[in-house]
Amino acid sequence: MVKEILPKCDICGASVTDLVEPEVKKEGLVKEGKYIDSVWICIDCTKNK
């Protein structure tokens, strides 16, 4: 499955990528995130940080 090859958020473990199509974002299986200091962090975790 594609979800298993995506990077994971270093904080919550969710699958992340820098661009998520609206349909995928709606399903909630993959979150939008950023690559910061050599780790991936989802947008939700950056807001809670």
N, C-alpha and C positions, 0 to 999 in steps of 0.2 A: 504494500500500500504506500502511496506517496507520502502520507503523514509520517511514516517511520523514517524517511530519509531527510526530512527537514530538521534544521537545528532546533534545539530546545531552549526555552527561557531559562537562564541561570538561576532565577529566583523561584518561579512556580512550576517549571518543567513543561509548560505548554509548548506545542509546536509553533514556531514563529517564522516569519519571512518579512522582507522589507516591503512587499507589495501583495495585498490580498484582494482578490476580486470581491465585489459586493455580495455575490451569492455565497461564496465560501465564508466570508465574514459573518453573514447572517446565520449560518449553520453553527458557527462557534468552534469548529474543529481546529482551525488554524488562526492564530492571532497575528496582527501586524506588530512588528517590533523593530528594534534598532541594534546594530552591532556596535557596542560601546566598550572600550578598554578590553578588547579581545574576547568578549562574551556577548551573547545575544540576550536582550532584555525585551519582554513584550511591553507594549504601550501601557497596559493596565498596571504593571509593576513599576514603570517609570513614574506614573502618576502617584502611586502610593509610597514612593521612596522618599 
